[in-house]
Amino acid sequence: MAENVTPRVRVPSSAAAGEVITIKTLISHVMESGQRKDGDGNTIPRSIINTFSCDFNGQNVFSVNIEPAVSANPYFEFDAVVPEAGEFVFTWNDDDGSVYTDTKAIEIA
Amino acid sequence: MKISRRATLALGGGAALAALLPLPGFADANDDAIAAFTGGAEMADTGLTLITPEIAENGNTVPVEVDAPGAVSVMILATGNPNPGVCTFNFGPLAGSQHAVTRMRLARTQDVVAVAKMADGSFAKASATVKVTIGGCGG
């Protein structure tokens, strides 16, 4: 159901080994709360992204359980340690079963 | 004159009662959510920082920031929303700090509560009042 879902992630392209970096993620999504009504008074069914997670080389960095009270186009900002060169994998799970992913590689400078 | 004064008082009393009645319901839902998260454990007042704006002009997108050194997860509740839960952050082994930022919806002026679960099994709680000019639940 969700249309035009585009993940956007900002990760530095390189970091020193062991450095703490800040990651910013945003995914365009209506996050229909299930509280709103349409013009005829019918409740618009809930349709949100219910979980987000970020992993680095198979190890978990950060995850979120999301409720309808998170704004449309959910935005998350968090910090990660970069022990080695590798790849960040970002995963968003939609209520309708869709899974959106994005990956960002990072080098050791 | 007397009757109209009485009627006015009755109306005022009724309105006050109506305004009070929904509050226990919300409080229960909040307490239930906190109890489910902590298992009824005591919560410390320190160790968790919750940053929200004092006044949010648009309840649809209110920035919220938590910082809880040593936490494994942090739950955020909006006590005045139809459903209090907002989100739960879980910090994994590669988290650089126990700090996260997101944006939430607030239906009306209310207290926002954050509860952090620390790595040693203790809990911390912080709350902040946010004044909302335009609510964000589209009800």
gemmi code that builds the backbone of each chain (N, CA, C; Angstrom):
import gemmi

chains = {
    "A": [
        ("MET", (0.829, -1.202, 0.000), (0.000, 0.000, 0.000), (0.863, 1.251, 0.000)),
        ("ALA", (1.887, 1.184, 0.781), (2.717, 2.386, 0.896), (3.397, 2.658, -0.450)),
        ("GLU", (3.357, 3.907, -0.849), (3.928, 4.270, -2.153), (5.089, 5.230, -1.959)),
        ("ASN", (5.960, 5.225, -2.956), (7.082, 6.169, -2.978), (7.895, 6.129, -1.695)),
        ("VAL", (8.170, 4.931, -1.227), (8.969, 4.799, -0.015), (10.436, 4.857, -0.417)),
        ("THR", (11.132, 5.909, 0.027), (12.536, 6.069, -0.335), (13.368, 6.246, 0.916)),
        ("PRO", (14.260, 5.291, 1.218), (15.133, 5.511, 2.365), (16.259, 6.470, 2.008)),
        ("ARG", (16.624, 7.300, 2.960), (17.776, 8.185, 2.795), (18.628, 8.076, 4.044)),
        ("VAL", (19.918, 7.838, 3.846), (20.813, 7.603, 4.973), (22.060, 8.433, 4.780)),
        ("ARG", (22.537, 9.052, 5.855), (23.784, 9.800, 5.782), (24.805, 9.177, 6.726)),
        ("VAL", (25.893, 8.653, 6.111), (26.986, 8.037, 6.863), (28.270, 8.635, 6.304)),
        ("PRO", (29.232, 9.008, 7.140), (30.511, 9.486, 6.610), (31.168, 8.407, 5.746)),
        ("SER", (31.923, 8.824, 4.710), (32.503, 7.819, 3.823), (33.717, 7.152, 4.441)),
        ("SER", (34.351, 7.808, 5.432), (35.486, 7.168, 6.084), (35.559, 7.620, 7.540)),
        ("ALA", (36.226, 6.792, 8.337), (36.380, 7.106, 9.763), (37.658, 6.456, 10.251)),
        ("ALA", (38.171, 6.946, 11.384), (39.317, 6.296, 12.019), (38.819, 5.034, 12.724)),
        ("ALA", (39.685, 4.024, 12.858), (39.267, 2.795, 13.535), (38.860, 3.105, 14.966)),
        ("GLY", (37.696, 2.635, 15.371), (37.214, 2.871, 16.725), (36.518, 4.205, 16.923)),
        ("GLU", (36.434, 4.976, 15.857), (35.800, 6.294, 15.965), (34.279, 6.156, 16.112)),
        ("VAL", (33.692, 7.105, 16.836), (32.227, 7.145, 16.964), (31.680, 8.113, 15.927)),
        ("ILE", (30.795, 7.623, 15.072), (30.218, 8.485, 14.037), (28.723, 8.626, 14.283)),
        ("THR", (28.164, 9.716, 13.760), (26.719, 9.940, 13.855), (26.073, 9.574, 12.527)),
        ("ILE", (25.011, 8.778, 12.621), (24.285, 8.346, 11.431), (22.899, 8.976, 11.467)),
        ("LYS", (22.477, 9.504, 10.333), (21.126, 10.073, 10.237), (20.356, 9.308, 9.172)),
        ("THR", (19.145, 8.883, 9.508), (18.333, 8.149, 8.537), (16.959, 8.780, 8.450)),
        ("LEU", (16.404, 8.732, 7.255), (15.040, 9.201, 7.048), (14.433, 8.337, 5.956)),
        ("ILE", (13.196, 7.950, 6.126), (12.526, 7.194, 5.082), (11.184, 7.856, 4.830)),
        ("SER", (10.895, 8.106, 3.555), (9.620, 8.771, 3.242), (8.503, 7.746, 3.343)),
        ("HIS", (7.551, 8.000, 4.221), (6.460, 7.061, 4.470), (5.345, 7.833, 5.153)),
        ("VAL", (4.084, 7.558, 4.786), (2.981, 8.350, 5.350), (2.774, 8.071, 6.830)),
        ("MET", (3.117, 6.871, 7.323), (2.915, 6.519, 8.735), (1.460, 6.798, 9.153)),
        ("GLU", (0.522, 6.184, 8.438), (-0.903, 6.385, 8.741), (-1.189, 5.799, 10.121)),
        ("SER", (-1.680, 6.650, 11.035), (-1.726, 6.255, 12.449), (-2.883, 5.334, 12.793)),
        ("GLY", (-3.911, 5.273, 11.957), (-5.094, 4.503, 12.328), (-6.056, 5.299, 13.178)),
        ("GLN", (-5.743, 6.574, 13.421), (-6.621, 7.440, 14.214), (-7.446, 8.359, 13.315)),
        ("ARG", (-6.956, 8.587, 12.106), (-7.608, 9.590, 11.254), (-8.830, 9.004, 10.559)),
        ("LYS", (-9.759, 9.884, 10.174), (-10.950, 9.475, 9.443), (-10.959, 10.139, 8.076)),
        ("ASP", (-11.523, 9.436, 7.083), (-11.616, 10.051, 5.765), (-12.892, 10.899, 5.689)),
        ("GLY", (-13.184, 11.447, 4.502), (-14.303, 12.360, 4.337), (-15.644, 11.757, 4.710)),
        ("ASP", (-15.794, 10.426, 4.594), (-17.070, 9.769, 4.905), (-17.143, 9.314, 6.356)),
        ("GLY", (-16.147, 9.628, 7.158), (-16.184, 9.239, 8.563), (-15.640, 7.851, 8.822)),
        ("ASN", (-15.102, 7.200, 7.795), (-14.515, 5.870, 8.019), (-13.070, 6.027, 8.482)),
        ("THR", (-12.699, 5.177, 9.424), (-11.325, 5.229, 9.912), (-10.369, 4.743, 8.824)),
        ("ILE", (-9.291, 5.491, 8.620), (-8.265, 5.069, 7.665), (-7.380, 4.049, 8.386)),
        ("PRO", (-7.242, 2.828, 7.837), (-6.497, 1.807, 8.582), (-5.034, 2.179, 8.800)),
        ("ARG", (-4.507, 1.671, 9.919), (-3.120, 1.922, 10.268), (-2.189, 1.341, 9.211)),
        ("SER", (-1.171, 2.074, 8.850), (-0.147, 1.588, 7.930), (1.148, 2.311, 8.251)),
        ("ILE", (1.985, 1.675, 9.042), (3.216, 2.332, 9.472), (4.411, 1.400, 9.273)),
        ("ILE", (5.586, 1.968, 9.447), (6.799, 1.158, 9.562), (6.920, 0.794, 11.036)),
        ("ASN", (6.977, -0.503, 11.358), (6.919, -0.871, 12.780), (8.277, -1.152, 13.404)),
        ("THR", (9.290, -1.439, 12.610), (10.627, -1.576, 13.200), (11.689, -1.045, 12.242)),
        ("PHE", (12.762, -0.559, 12.844), (13.928, -0.114, 12.082), (15.144, -0.706, 12.761)),
        ("SER", (16.118, -1.157, 11.976), (17.348, -1.593, 12.623), (18.541, -1.266, 11.747)),
        ("CYS", (19.683, -1.113, 12.397), (20.935, -0.818, 11.720), (21.974, -1.818, 12.204)),
        ("ASP", (22.633, -2.495, 11.276), (23.671, -3.465, 11.611), (24.943, -3.110, 10.882)),
        ("PHE", (26.082, -3.479, 11.494), (27.377, -3.245, 10.864), (28.129, -4.577, 10.845)),
        ("ASN", (28.436, -5.072, 9.648), (29.126, -6.357, 9.490), (28.472, -7.450, 10.343)),
        ("GLY", (27.147, -7.470, 10.359), (26.428, -8.530, 11.057), (26.180, -8.279, 12.528)),
        ("GLN", (26.748, -7.193, 13.089), (26.511, -6.881, 14.505), (25.532, -5.731, 14.622)),
        ("ASN", (24.630, -5.838, 15.586), (23.601, -4.816, 15.718), (24.180, -3.519, 16.289)),
        ("VAL", (23.747, -2.414, 15.702), (24.145, -1.101, 16.199), (22.992, -0.477, 16.973)),
        ("PHE", (21.810, -0.504, 16.354), (20.697, 0.266, 16.899), (19.418, -0.275, 16.271)),
        ("SER", (18.362, -0.374, 17.085), (17.064, -0.740, 16.512), (15.971, 0.008, 17.244)),
        ("VAL", (14.850, 0.146, 16.594), (13.726, 0.891, 17.169), (12.446, 0.119, 16.933)),
        ("ASN", (11.619, -0.014, 17.985), (10.246, -0.492, 17.826), (9.375, 0.751, 17.689)),
        ("ILE", (8.659, 0.843, 16.591), (7.979, 2.090, 16.264), (6.468, 1.935, 16.460)),
        ("GLU", (5.865, 2.934, 17.098), (4.413, 2.982, 17.290), (3.850, 4.063, 16.355)),
        ("PRO", (2.526, 4.122, 16.242), (1.956, 5.128, 15.319), (2.275, 6.569, 15.692)),
        ("ALA", (2.738, 6.828, 16.904), (3.008, 8.210, 17.311), (4.325, 8.744, 16.770)),
        ("VAL", (5.033, 7.967, 15.960), (6.229, 8.515, 15.311), (5.766, 9.232, 14.039)),
        ("SER", (6.326, 10.416, 13.799), (5.874, 11.275, 12.711), (6.018, 10.608, 11.348)),
        ("ALA", (5.276, 11.147, 10.385), (5.442, 10.738, 8.998), (6.902, 10.955, 8.608)),
        ("ASN", (7.389, 10.167, 7.648), (8.784, 10.223, 7.225), (9.711, 10.040, 8.424)),
        ("PRO", (9.629, 8.882, 9.077), (10.368, 8.694, 10.332), (11.868, 8.946, 10.186)),
        ("TYR", (12.370, 9.736, 11.129), (13.761, 10.188, 11.126), (14.429, 9.652, 12.379)),
        ("PHE", (15.619, 9.093, 12.236), (16.365, 8.634, 13.402), (17.807, 9.083, 13.282)),
        ("GLU", (18.350, 9.508, 14.410), (19.748, 9.919, 14.451), (20.374, 9.185, 15.629)),
        ("PHE", (21.516, 8.542, 15.417), (22.146, 7.775, 16.488), (23.644, 7.676, 16.200)),
        ("ASP", (24.386, 7.133, 17.150), (25.842, 7.045, 17.030), (26.273, 5.591, 16.894)),
        ("ALA", (27.354, 5.380, 16.154), (27.876, 4.031, 15.975), (29.382, 4.038, 16.110)),
        ("VAL", (29.923, 2.939, 16.591), (31.375, 2.753, 16.636), (31.777, 2.039, 15.350)),
        ("VAL", (32.898, 2.462, 14.760), (33.383, 1.795, 13.551), (34.691, 1.098, 13.887)),
        ("PRO", (34.662, -0.208, 14.191), (35.892, -0.906, 14.558), (36.748, -1.254, 13.346)),
        ("GLU", (36.119, -1.384, 12.184), (36.854, -1.814, 10.985), (36.090, -1.330, 9.760)),
        ("ALA", (36.705, -1.483, 8.588), (36.002, -1.134, 7.360), (34.870, -2.134, 7.161)),
        ("GLY", (33.801, -1.694, 6.563), (32.693, -2.622, 6.360), (31.472, -1.911, 5.835)),
        ("GLU", (30.329, -2.521, 6.105), (29.108, -2.035, 5.494), (27.999, -1.928, 6.547)),
        ("PHE", (27.349, -0.787, 6.566), (26.156, -0.614, 7.394), (24.943, -1.080, 6.588)),
        ("VAL", (24.082, -1.869, 7.224), (22.843, -2.307, 6.583), (21.680, -1.734, 7.381)),
        ("PHE", (20.818, -1.033, 6.698), (19.656, -0.409, 7.347), (18.401, -1.118, 6.866)),
        ("THR", (17.526, -1.496, 7.795), (16.326, -2.253, 7.444), (15.102, -1.607, 8.074)),
        ("TRP", (14.093, -1.401, 7.270), (12.807, -0.905, 7.783), (11.748, -1.961, 7.459)),
        ("ASN", (10.918, -2.332, 8.437), (9.838, -3.293, 8.205), (8.490, -2.574, 8.232)),
        ("ASP", (7.725, -2.765, 7.171), (6.423, -2.126, 7.047), (5.341, -3.045, 7.606)),
        ("ASP", (4.229, -2.434, 8.073), (3.063, -3.211, 8.514), (2.569, -4.176, 7.436)),
        ("ASP", (2.674, -3.782, 6.173), (2.136, -4.624, 5.098), (3.098, -5.732, 4.695)),
        ("GLY", (4.187, -5.894, 5.422), (5.118, -6.977, 5.143), (6.292, -6.573, 4.273)),
        ("SER", (6.240, -5.376, 3.703), (7.363, -4.932, 2.883), (8.583, -4.680, 3.756)),
        ("VAL", (9.745, -4.928, 3.174), (10.995, -4.643, 3.870), (11.801, -3.721, 2.970)),
        ("TYR", (12.224, -2.588, 3.516), (13.031, -1.645, 2.754), (14.436, -1.676, 3.332)),
        ("THR", (15.436, -1.755, 2.468), (16.803, -1.791, 2.968), (17.669, -0.771, 2.231)),
        ("ASP", (18.730, -0.391, 2.888), (19.727, 0.485, 2.285), (21.069, 0.054, 2.887)),
        ("THR", (22.140, 0.220, 2.127), (23.459, -0.118, 2.656), (24.423, 1.032, 2.383)),
        ("LYS", (25.372, 1.200, 3.297), (26.396, 2.226, 3.120), (27.731, 1.620, 3.543)),
        ("ALA", (28.715, 1.685, 2.658), (30.046, 1.182, 2.995), (30.843, 2.295, 3.650)),
        ("ILE", (31.750, 1.897, 4.543), (32.601, 2.901, 5.180), (34.034, 2.364, 5.180)),
        ("GLU", (34.985, 3.272, 4.945), (36.406, 2.891, 4.912), (37.117, 3.415, 6.148)),
        ("ILE", (38.232, 2.775, 6.470), (39.051, 3.270, 7.563), (40.082, 4.242, 6.979)),
        ("ALA", (40.071, 5.456, 7.455), (40.964, 6.482, 6.909), (42.309, 6.425, 7.633)),
    ],
    "B": [
        ("MET", (-32.867, 34.956, 38.155), (-31.416, 35.078, 38.284), (-30.815, 33.852, 38.967)),
        ("LYS", (-31.516, 33.423, 40.057), (-30.995, 32.301, 40.833), (-30.836, 31.049, 39.975)),
        ("ILE", (-31.907, 30.779, 39.166), (-31.899, 29.542, 38.385), (-30.754, 29.563, 37.376)),
        ("SER", (-30.599, 30.669, 36.737), (-29.565, 30.721, 35.704), (-28.180, 30.566, 36.352)),
        ("ARG", (-28.066, 31.123, 37.577), (-26.780, 30.977, 38.267), (-26.531, 29.503, 38.600)),
        ("ARG", (-27.607, 28.843, 39.087), (-27.490, 27.421, 39.417), (-27.155, 26.597, 38.167)),
        ("ALA", (-27.883, 26.924, 37.093), (-27.656, 26.185, 35.840), (-26.216, 26.365, 35.382)),
        ("THR", (-25.749, 27.568, 35.535), (-24.372, 27.845, 35.119), (-23.394, 27.016, 35.946)),
        ("LEU", (-23.656, 26.977, 37.249), (-22.774, 26.205, 38.125), (-22.800, 24.726, 37.757)),
        ("ALA", (-24.028, 24.206, 37.543), (-24.173, 22.796, 37.194), (-23.414, 22.500, 35.902)),
        ("LEU", (-23.557, 23.395, 34.937), (-22.862, 23.217, 33.664), (-21.352, 23.197, 33.880)),
        ("GLY", (-20.911, 24.177, 34.665), (-19.473, 24.280, 34.932), (-18.978, 23.018, 35.625)),
        ("GLY", (-19.750, 22.545, 36.624), (-19.360, 21.332, 37.349), (-19.295, 20.137, 36.423)),
        ("GLY", (-20.328, 20.039, 35.562), (-20.376, 18.922, 34.608), (-19.175, 18.946, 33.676)),
        ("ALA", (-18.860, 20.143, 33.214), (-17.733, 20.275, 32.284), (-16.433, 19.885, 32.982)),
        ("ALA", (-16.282, 20.320, 34.238), (-15.065, 20.004, 34.978), (-14.940, 18.490, 35.166)),
        ("LEU", (-16.096, 17.856, 35.475), (-16.102, 16.409, 35.676), (-15.730, 15.691, 34.376)),
        ("ALA", (-16.337, 16.170, 33.276), (-16.072, 15.553, 31.976), (-14.594, 15.691, 31.628)),
        ("ALA", (-14.019, 16.834, 32.002), (-12.610, 17.057, 31.695), (-11.728, 16.137, 32.538)),
        ("LEU", (-12.184, 15.843, 33.754), (-11.372, 15.019, 34.651), (-11.473, 13.537, 34.316)),
        ("LEU", (-12.670, 13.135, 33.870), (-12.932, 11.704, 33.710), (-11.949, 10.961, 32.811)),
        ("PRO", (-11.595, 11.488, 31.622), (-10.719, 10.695, 30.750), (-9.331, 10.511, 31.333)),
        ("LEU", (-8.934, 11.383, 32.266), (-7.548, 11.355, 32.739), (-7.149, 10.032, 33.404)),
        ("PRO", (-7.957, 9.469, 34.308), (-7.537, 8.201, 34.914), (-7.308, 7.117, 33.865)),
        ("GLY", (-8.139, 7.111, 32.822), (-7.981, 6.117, 31.753), (-6.617, 6.223, 31.114)),
        ("PHE", (-6.232, 7.448, 30.776), (-4.928, 7.654, 30.157), (-3.815, 7.245, 31.118)),
        ("ALA", (-3.967, 7.646, 32.373), (-2.940, 7.342, 33.361), (-2.748, 5.826, 33.472)),
        ("ASP", (-3.857, 5.078, 33.441), (-3.757, 3.623, 33.528), (-2.948, 3.068, 32.362)),
        ("ALA", (-3.271, 3.539, 31.156), (-2.563, 3.041, 29.978), (-1.070, 3.339, 30.094)),
        ("ASN", (-0.755, 4.535, 30.630), (0.653, 4.890, 30.785), (1.335, 4.007, 31.817)),
        ("ASP", (0.648, 3.821, 32.954), (1.232, 2.989, 34.007), (1.425, 1.562, 33.513)),
        ("ASP", (0.434, 1.076, 32.741), (0.541, -0.277, 32.199), (1.757, -0.389, 31.283)),
        ("ALA", (1.942, 0.632, 30.427), (3.058, 0.596, 29.482), (4.387, 0.603, 30.231)),
        ("ILE", (4.462, 1.442, 31.284), (5.705, 1.511, 32.060), (5.934, 0.194, 32.802)),
        ("ALA", (4.854, -0.365, 33.389), (4.992, -1.620, 34.132), (5.431, -2.751, 33.211)),
        ("ALA", (4.894, -2.761, 31.975), (5.274, -3.808, 31.032), (6.758, -3.711, 30.691)),
        ("PHE", (7.271, -2.483, 30.678), (8.666, -2.266, 30.301), (9.607, -2.553, 31.468)),
        ("THR", (9.219, -2.111, 32.691), (10.133, -2.229, 33.826), (9.857, -3.471, 34.663)),
        ("GLY", (8.668, -4.084, 34.501), (8.302, -5.178, 35.382), (8.028, -4.688, 36.792)),
        ("GLY", (7.662, -3.408, 36.920), (7.302, -2.854, 38.228), (8.495, -2.428, 39.062)),
        ("ALA", (9.695, -2.406, 38.456), (10.892, -2.037, 39.229), (10.894, -0.543, 39.535)),
        ("GLU", (11.669, -0.178, 40.549), (11.842, 1.232, 40.914), (12.593, 1.959, 39.806)),
        ("MET", (12.273, 3.248, 39.624), (12.957, 4.031, 38.612), (13.702, 5.180, 39.266)),
        ("ALA", (14.976, 5.330, 38.906), (15.762, 6.449, 39.433), (15.417, 7.714, 38.649)),
        ("ASP", (15.712, 8.867, 39.249), (15.420, 10.128, 38.581), (16.614, 10.651, 37.785)),
        ("THR", (17.765, 9.997, 37.960), (18.951, 10.492, 37.262), (19.443, 9.443, 36.268)),
        ("GLY", (20.305, 9.859, 35.374), (20.909, 8.929, 34.430), (20.269, 8.955, 33.062)),
        ("LEU", (19.181, 9.703, 32.934), (18.493, 9.771, 31.639), (18.144, 11.230, 31.361)),
        ("THR", (18.524, 11.694, 30.191), (18.185, 13.057, 29.793), (17.199, 13.001, 28.643)),
        ("LEU", (16.096, 13.714, 28.798), (15.070, 13.781, 27.759), (14.982, 15.223, 27.309)),
        ("ILE", (15.183, 15.463, 26.020), (15.156, 16.826, 25.507), (14.007, 16.967, 24.520)),
        ("THR", (13.088, 17.870, 24.848), (11.970, 18.172, 23.954), (11.826, 19.688, 23.915)),
        ("PRO", (11.156, 20.213, 22.889), (10.910, 21.659, 22.911), (9.876, 21.982, 23.980)),
        ("GLU", (9.928, 23.199, 24.556), (8.914, 23.599, 25.528), (7.579, 23.815, 24.841)),
        ("ILE", (7.641, 24.423, 23.672), (6.425, 24.688, 22.905), (6.598, 24.095, 21.517)),
        ("ALA", (5.638, 23.264, 21.112), (5.658, 22.691, 19.770), (4.503, 23.313, 19.006)),
        ("GLU", (4.808, 24.078, 17.967), (3.724, 24.722, 17.220), (2.932, 23.695, 16.442)),
        ("ASN", (3.615, 22.675, 15.929), (2.945, 21.664, 15.121), (3.111, 20.310, 15.800)),
        ("GLY", (2.012, 19.754, 16.291), (2.070, 18.479, 16.991), (2.384, 17.300, 16.091)),
        ("ASN", (2.419, 17.523, 14.770), (2.677, 16.417, 13.855), (4.130, 16.005, 13.836)),
        ("THR", (5.016, 16.917, 14.160), (6.422, 16.567, 14.114), (7.159, 17.327, 15.215)),
        ("VAL", (7.283, 16.658, 16.363), (7.914, 17.243, 17.537), (9.247, 16.532, 17.755)),
        ("PRO", (10.369, 17.239, 17.671), (11.650, 16.570, 17.873), (11.799, 16.089, 19.312)),
        ("VAL", (12.389, 14.927, 19.484), (12.611, 14.389, 20.826), (13.976, 13.714, 20.824)),
        ("GLU", (14.725, 13.927, 21.905), (16.102, 13.466, 21.983), (16.302, 12.812, 23.341)),
        ("VAL", (16.914, 11.632, 23.367), (17.215, 11.001, 24.653), (18.711, 10.710, 24.722)),
        ("ASP", (19.243, 10.800, 25.924), (20.648, 10.517, 26.168), (20.719, 9.779, 27.497)),
        ("ALA", (21.131, 8.509, 27.462), (21.121, 7.699, 28.683), (22.364, 6.828, 28.693)),
        ("PRO", (23.494, 7.370, 29.189), (24.732, 6.576, 29.197), (24.531, 5.264, 29.953)),
        ("GLY", (24.908, 4.157, 29.327), (24.795, 2.853, 29.980), (23.472, 2.162, 29.770)),
        ("ALA", (22.592, 2.735, 28.957), (21.276, 2.114, 28.758), (21.338, 1.063, 27.661)),
        ("VAL", (20.491, 0.058, 27.770), (20.343, -0.901, 26.673), (19.111, -0.567, 25.848)),
        ("SER", (18.090, 0.007, 26.479), (16.944, 0.459, 25.692), (16.241, 1.608, 26.400)),
        ("VAL", (15.594, 2.424, 25.610), (14.873, 3.584, 26.119), (13.494, 3.608, 25.473)),
        ("MET", (12.460, 3.700, 26.311), (11.097, 3.774, 25.804), (10.588, 5.203, 25.974)),
        ("ILE", (9.897, 5.703, 24.951), (9.311, 7.042, 25.035), (7.793, 6.917, 25.020)),
        ("LEU", (7.140, 7.635, 25.938), (5.679, 7.624, 26.020), (5.159, 9.050, 25.920)),
        ("ALA", (4.070, 9.211, 25.170), (3.351, 10.482, 25.129), (2.075, 10.266, 25.927)),
        ("THR", (2.043, 10.803, 27.153), (0.984, 10.428, 28.094), (-0.390, 10.939, 27.691)),
        ("GLY", (-0.459, 11.937, 26.824), (-1.763, 12.486, 26.458), (-2.255, 12.048, 25.094)),
        ("ASN", (-1.572, 11.110, 24.464), (-1.999, 10.623, 23.152), (-3.036, 9.509, 23.313)),
        ("PRO", (-3.828, 9.214, 22.277), (-4.790, 8.111, 22.365), (-4.107, 6.788, 22.732)),
        ("ASN", (-2.932, 6.534, 22.193), (-2.099, 5.403, 22.611), (-0.779, 5.985, 23.086)),
        ("PRO", (-0.367, 5.690, 24.326), (0.797, 6.399, 24.863), (2.127, 6.049, 24.193)),
        ("GLY", (2.280, 4.851, 23.656), (3.573, 4.435, 23.122), (4.022, 5.309, 21.963)),
        ("VAL", (5.297, 5.675, 21.946), (5.859, 6.402, 20.802), (6.872, 5.502, 20.102)),
        ("CYS", (7.914, 5.100, 20.816), (8.873, 4.180, 20.239), (9.803, 3.689, 21.336)),
        ("THR", (10.520, 2.613, 21.049), (11.527, 2.085, 21.968), (12.829, 1.955, 21.213)),
        ("PHE", (13.861, 2.631, 21.698), (15.192, 2.522, 21.100), (15.941, 1.379, 21.774)),
        ("ASN", (16.597, 0.534, 20.981), (17.435, -0.526, 21.538), (18.859, -0.294, 21.034)),
        ("PHE", (19.813, -0.241, 21.970), (21.196, 0.024, 21.592), (21.969, -1.282, 21.552)),
        ("GLY", (22.559, -1.581, 20.415), (23.287, -2.833, 20.233), (24.739, -2.701, 20.647)),
        ("PRO", (25.520, -3.780, 20.454), (26.918, -3.777, 20.891), (27.778, -2.734, 20.180)),
        ("LEU", (27.394, -2.302, 18.991), (28.209, -1.331, 18.265), (27.675, 0.088, 18.368)),
        ("ALA", (26.740, 0.332, 19.251), (26.235, 1.695, 19.433), (27.357, 2.573, 19.979)),
        ("GLY", (27.550, 3.739, 19.352), (28.645, 4.612, 19.764), (28.333, 5.355, 21.043)),
        ("SER", (27.064, 5.579, 21.311), (26.631, 6.203, 22.561), (25.159, 5.864, 22.718)),
        ("GLN", (24.630, 6.073, 23.910), (23.217, 5.773, 24.126), (22.430, 7.058, 23.931)),
        ("HIS", (22.483, 7.548, 22.721), (21.886, 8.835, 22.392), (21.121, 8.665, 21.085)),
        ("ALA", (19.880, 9.147, 21.020), (19.116, 9.019, 19.790), (18.137, 10.171, 19.667)),
        ("VAL", (17.810, 10.479, 18.414), (16.900, 11.574, 18.113), (15.845, 11.066, 17.151)),
        ("THR", (14.589, 11.459, 17.358), (13.562, 11.188, 16.369), (12.520, 12.302, 16.427)),
        ("ARG", (11.416, 12.095, 15.712), (10.327, 13.074, 15.698), (9.038, 12.344, 15.970)),
        ("MET", (8.171, 12.938, 16.803), (6.944, 12.236, 17.179), (5.720, 13.120, 16.993)),
        ("ARG", (4.562, 12.470, 17.115), (3.287, 13.186, 17.030), (2.730, 13.361, 18.432)),
        ("LEU", (2.212, 14.532, 18.740), (1.552, 14.777, 20.020), (0.157, 15.316, 19.746)),
        ("ALA", (-0.852, 14.703, 20.392), (-2.239, 15.083, 20.144), (-2.573, 16.417, 20.787)),
        ("ARG", (-1.969, 16.707, 21.948), (-2.288, 17.943, 22.677), (-1.173, 18.233, 23.676)),
        ("THR", (-1.290, 19.330, 24.382), (-0.319, 19.663, 25.426), (-0.285, 18.557, 26.469)),
        ("GLN", (0.894, 18.066, 26.798), (0.992, 16.889, 27.657), (2.410, 16.683, 28.157)),
        ("ASP", (2.542, 15.689, 29.040), (3.860, 15.286, 29.519), (4.394, 14.159, 28.639)),
        ("VAL", (5.659, 14.266, 28.283), (6.333, 13.184, 27.576), (7.249, 12.495, 28.586)),
        ("VAL", (7.184, 11.166, 28.628), (7.935, 10.405, 29.618), (8.908, 9.478, 28.885)),
        ("ALA", (10.127, 9.388, 29.386), (11.083, 8.419, 28.847), (11.542, 7.519, 29.991)),
        ("VAL", (11.637, 6.223, 29.721), (12.117, 5.270, 30.713), (13.291, 4.517, 30.091)),
        ("ALA", (14.416, 4.497, 30.796), (15.604, 3.823, 30.280), (15.872, 2.565, 31.082)),
        ("LYS", (16.220, 1.487, 30.372), (16.643, 0.249, 31.028), (18.158, 0.190, 30.925)),
        ("MET", (18.823, 0.179, 32.077), (20.283, 0.210, 32.094), (20.847, -1.202, 31.954)),
        ("ALA", (22.133, -1.266, 31.594), (22.782, -2.562, 31.392), (22.802, -3.387, 32.683)),
        ("ASP", (22.821, -2.720, 33.857), (22.854, -3.445, 35.126), (21.456, -3.827, 35.617)),
        ("GLY", (20.423, -3.585, 34.803), (19.073, -4.010, 35.164), (18.271, -2.962, 35.906)),
        ("SER", (18.879, -1.811, 36.209), (18.118, -0.757, 36.878), (17.391, 0.089, 35.823)),
        ("PHE", (16.507, 0.959, 36.307), (15.717, 1.776, 35.402), (15.823, 3.235, 35.801)),
        ("ALA", (15.679, 4.114, 34.813), (15.659, 5.547, 35.082), (14.504, 6.153, 34.303)),
        ("LYS", (13.981, 7.252, 34.848), (12.816, 7.877, 34.236), (13.047, 9.376, 34.138)),
        ("ALA", (12.549, 9.981, 33.063), (12.610, 11.432, 32.927), (11.331, 11.868, 32.244)),
        ("SER", (10.862, 13.066, 32.559), (9.671, 13.548, 31.872), (9.805, 15.023, 31.570)),
        ("ALA", (9.040, 15.483, 30.586), (9.081, 16.880, 30.176), (7.692, 17.247, 29.678)),
        ("THR", (7.298, 18.480, 29.941), (5.997, 18.957, 29.455), (6.196, 19.679, 28.132)),
        ("VAL", (5.361, 19.336, 27.163), (5.413, 19.996, 25.864), (4.069, 20.671, 25.627)),
        ("LYS", (4.109, 21.973, 25.319), (2.879, 22.684, 24.966), (2.689, 22.559, 23.461)),
        ("VAL", (1.528, 22.056, 23.079), (1.265, 21.823, 21.662), (0.229, 22.826, 21.178)),
        ("THR", (0.576, 23.583, 20.134), (-0.348, 24.587, 19.612), (-1.402, 23.938, 18.722)),
        ("ILE", (-0.969, 23.108, 17.769), (-1.898, 22.395, 16.889), (-1.618, 20.912, 17.042)),
        ("GLY", (-2.608, 20.135, 17.475), (-2.419, 18.707, 17.726), (-2.129, 17.937, 16.457)),
        ("GLY", (-1.498, 16.781, 16.618), (-1.019, 16.033, 15.464), (-1.644, 14.683, 15.266)),
        ("CYS", (-2.901, 14.461, 15.666), (-3.482, 13.148, 15.415), (-4.593, 13.200, 14.391)),
        ("GLY", (-4.877, 14.382, 13.845), (-5.829, 14.503, 12.746), (-7.213, 14.004, 13.078)),
        ("GLY", (-7.520, 13.834, 14.380), (-8.794, 13.278, 14.795), (-9.965, 14.097, 14.306)),
    ],
}
model = gemmi.Model(1)
for chain_id, residues in chains.items():
    chain = gemmi.Chain(chain_id)
    for i, (resn, *xyz) in enumerate(residues, 1):
        res = gemmi.Residue()
        res.name, res.seqid = resn, gemmi.SeqId(i, " ")
        for name, pos in zip(("N", "CA", "C"), xyz):
            atom = gemmi.Atom()
            atom.name, atom.element = name, gemmi.Element(name[0])
            atom.pos, atom.b_iso = gemmi.Position(*pos), 0.0
            res.add_atom(atom)
        chain.add_residue(res)
    model.add_chain(chain)
structure = gemmi.Structure()
structure.add_model(model)
structure.setup_entities()
